[in-house]
Amino acid sequence: MRHLKAGRKLGRNASHRLALMRNLTRSLIEHERIITTVEKAKELRPFVEKIITLAKKNTLHARRLVLARLGPLAKARFYDNKGEPTEDSVFKKLFKEIGPRFANRPGGYTRIIKRHERRLGDAGRTAFIELLKEGETKVRAKAPAPAPRVTEPPPPAQTPPPTPEASTQPETPPPAPPQEQQSPTNP
């Protein structure tokens, strides 16, 4: 039984899972939208959202906690289209851009959108995971169904109470409809 064993193992041991989450986090912060499997996206969401919540605080303690959670990837540089390193790193972008973007938002910084395309090779289900834009809100695909209206049932029709005379008389079955009698005919 796996009671109190929340979370997916994703076919990896603990250190490999942590490295996977750090790498996916780095890619998500850099590109703000990545494609991965649905299961990895669902596991990545709480990991990233806790880091963004720390970035919103922007205190020394929060910075140290982010460094501890991201490990060496926190200092990883981004590269431009030519392959040359830029001045930005995961840590800088997280505290300069992403943290202030969600300063007034109480949570829910990411969105998972399932794709209809399967992954080549093993046909795994894929999904986008993306950071929300400035001032963007999550939109439901369809509006919730309206609550059913409760109507009062019509009052039952008033029937006159039975009279004592009617209850003492035996009930007779209704007369049978007359049947046509055929006369025997001789051929």
C-alpha positions in Angstrom: 0.0 0.0 0.0 1.2 3.5 -0.9 -0.5 5.4 1.9 1.0 8.8 2.5 3.3 8.4 -0.5 2.0 11.3 -2.6 3.6 12.3 -5.9 4.7 10.4 -9.0 8.0 8.6 -9.2 8.2 9.0 -12.9 10.4 5.9 -13.2 13.4 7.7 -11.5 15.1 7.6 -8.1 14.9 10.6 -5.8 18.1 12.4 -7.0 17.1 11.9 -10.7 13.6 13.3 -10.0 15.1 16.3 -8.3 17.4 16.9 -11.3 14.5 16.5 -13.7 12.4 19.1 -11.7 15.3 21.5 -11.7 15.9 21.2 -15.4 12.2 21.6 -16.3 12.1 24.6 -14.0 15.0 26.2 -15.7 13.5 25.7 -19.1 10.1 27.0 -18.0 11.6 30.1 -16.5 13.7 30.8 -19.6 11.1 30.1 -22.2 7.9 30.6 -20.2 6.3 27.8 -22.1 7.5 24.2 -22.6 6.2 20.9 -23.9 6.5 17.9 -21.7 4.4 14.9 -20.7 1.2 15.4 -18.8 2.5 13.6 -15.8 5.8 15.6 -15.6 3.8 18.8 -16.1 1.5 17.9 -13.2 4.5 17.2 -10.9 6.4 20.3 -12.1 3.5 22.7 -11.3 3.8 22.7 -7.4 7.6 22.7 -7.6 7.6 25.9 -9.7 4.8 27.6 -7.9 6.5 27.3 -4.6 9.7 28.8 -6.1 7.7 31.7 -7.6 6.0 32.3 -4.2 9.4 32.6 -2.7 10.5 35.0 -5.5 7.5 37.2 -4.7 8.8 37.7 -1.1 12.2 38.9 -2.4 13.9 38.6 1.0 17.4 37.3 1.7 16.0 34.2 3.3 13.7 33.6 0.2 16.7 34.0 -2.1 18.7 31.4 -0.1 15.8 29.0 -0.2 15.5 29.4 -4.0 19.2 28.8 -4.4 18.9 25.6 -2.3 15.9 24.3 -4.2 17.4 25.0 -7.7 20.9 24.1 -6.8 23.6 24.9 -9.4 21.0 25.6 -12.1 20.0 28.8 -10.3 23.2 30.4 -11.6 22.9 28.9 -15.1 23.2 31.5 -17.8 20.7 31.9 -20.7 22.0 31.8 -24.3 20.8 33.9 -27.2 20.0 32.7 -30.7 23.7 32.7 -31.7 24.6 30.5 -28.8 26.4 33.2 -26.8 25.7 33.6 -23.1 23.6 36.6 -22.0 23.7 38.5 -18.7 20.5 36.8 -17.5 20.3 33.8 -15.4 17.4 31.8 -13.9 17.9 33.5 -10.5 17.9 37.0 -12.0 14.9 36.5 -14.2 13.0 34.9 -11.3 13.5 37.8 -8.9 13.5 40.7 -11.4 10.7 39.7 -13.8 8.6 36.8 -12.6 8.3 37.6 -8.9 7.1 41.2 -9.5 4.7 40.0 -12.3 2.8 37.9 -9.8 3.1 40.2 -6.8 -0.7 40.6 -6.4 -1.6 37.1 -7.3 -2.3 34.7 -4.4 -1.3 31.5 -6.4 -1.9 29.7 -9.7 1.0 31.1 -11.7 1.0 28.3 -14.3 -1.3 26.7 -16.7 -1.3 23.1 -18.1 -2.8 22.7 -21.6 -3.1 19.1 -22.8 -2.1 18.5 -26.5 -3.8 16.1 -28.8 -0.4 15.1 -30.3 1.3 12.1 -28.8 5.1 11.9 -28.2 7.0 10.0 -30.9 8.5 6.7 -29.8 6.3 5.7 -26.9 3.1 7.7 -27.7 3.1 9.4 -24.3 0.5 12.1 -23.7 2.0 15.6 -24.0 1.0 19.0 -22.6 2.1 22.6 -22.6 3.0 24.1 -19.2 3.3 27.9 -19.3 3.5 30.8 -17.0 0.6 33.2 -17.0 1.1 36.7 -18.5 0.9 40.0 -16.6 -2.7 40.5 -15.4 -4.0 37.3 -17.1 -6.5 35.2 -15.3 -7.3 31.5 -15.7 -10.3 31.0 -17.9 -12.5 28.0 -17.7 -13.1 26.2 -20.9 -16.9 26.3 -20.4 -19.1 28.1 -17.9 -20.2 26.0 -14.9 -23.7 24.7 -15.3 -26.4 26.8 -13.7 -27.8 25.6 -10.4 -31.1 23.8 -10.9 -34.2 25.8 -10.0 -36.2 24.4 -7.2 -39.9 24.7 -7.9 -42.7 23.8 -5.5 -44.7 20.8 -6.6 -48.3 21.6 -7.3 -50.6 20.8 -4.3 -52.4 17.4 -4.7 -56.0 17.7 -6.0 -58.5 17.7 -3.2 -60.6 14.5 -3.2 -63.8 14.4 -1.2 -63.5 12.1 1.8 -65.3 8.8 1.3 -68.7 8.6 2.8 -69.5 5.8 5.3 -72.4 4.5 3.1 -70.0 3.9 0.1 -67.6 2.0 2.2 -70.2 -0.5 3.5 -71.4 -1.5 0.0 -69.4 -4.2 -1.7 -67.8 -3.0 -4.8 -69.0 -4.6 -8.0 -66.7 -5.0 -10.9 -67.6 -2.9 -14.0 -69.7 -4.7 -16.5 -67.9 -6.4 -19.3 -68.3 -5.1 -22.7 -70.8 -7.1 -24.8 -69.2 -9.6 -27.1 -70.5 -10.5 -30.5 -71.7 -14.0 -30.7 -71.2 -15.8 -33.8 -73.8 -18.2 -35.0 -72.6 -21.5 -36.3 -73.0 -21.7 -39.9 -73.4 -24.9 -41.8 -71.6 -25.1 -45.1 
